């Protein structure tokens, strides 16, 4: 599995920021590019956990197999 973030630097030019990960790893914060040079950090793990906690418990149990 891989996390990737891309920044357009010009016509047909870009930069890639790549983070490999394995099952069970926490998600790394990644840059979210607004322009080719300007980015904000995207807290992926924190956002994922907050969103998952918002799901109804019966659905979480089905997905988690408990």
BELURRA-V410396 format. One record per pair of residues at least 6 apart in sequence whose ideal C-beta (glycine too) atoms are under 8 Angstrom apart, sorted by the first residue. I is the first residue (numbers start at 0). J is the second residue. D is the distance in Angstrom with one decimal. If there is no record, write none. Layout:
# BELURRA-V410396
i j d
I J D
I J D
This chain:
# BELURRA-V410396
i j d
0 19 7.4
0 20 5.2
0 21 6.9
0 22 7.2
1 17 6.0
1 18 7.0
1 19 5.5
1 20 7.1
2 17 7.2
2 18 4.3
2 20 6.4
2 26 6.8
2 27 6.1
2 29 5.5
2 43 7.1
3 15 5.9
3 16 6.9
3 17 5.1
3 18 7.6
3 29 8.0
4 15 7.3
4 16 4.5
4 29 4.6
4 30 5.0
4 31 6.8
4 32 6.7
4 38 7.8
4 41 7.8
5 13 5.3
5 14 7.1
5 15 5.4
5 16 7.6
5 32 7.1
6 13 6.1
6 14 4.7
6 16 7.6
6 30 7.5
6 32 4.3
6 35 5.4
6 36 7.6
6 38 7.0
7 13 5.2
7 32 7.5
7 35 5.2
8 14 5.9
8 35 4.8
9 35 7.1
16 29 6.7
16 30 5.9
18 27 4.8
18 29 6.8
20 26 7.2
20 27 7.3
25 44 4.8
26 43 3.8
26 44 4.1
26 47 6.1
27 43 6.7
27 44 7.6
28 40 4.9
28 41 6.4
28 42 5.2
28 43 6.4
28 44 7.7
29 40 7.5
29 41 5.1
29 43 6.0
30 38 3.9
30 39 7.4
30 40 6.5
30 41 7.1
31 38 5.9
31 39 5.3
31 40 7.4
31 41 4.3
32 38 4.6
33 39 6.7
51 59 7.0
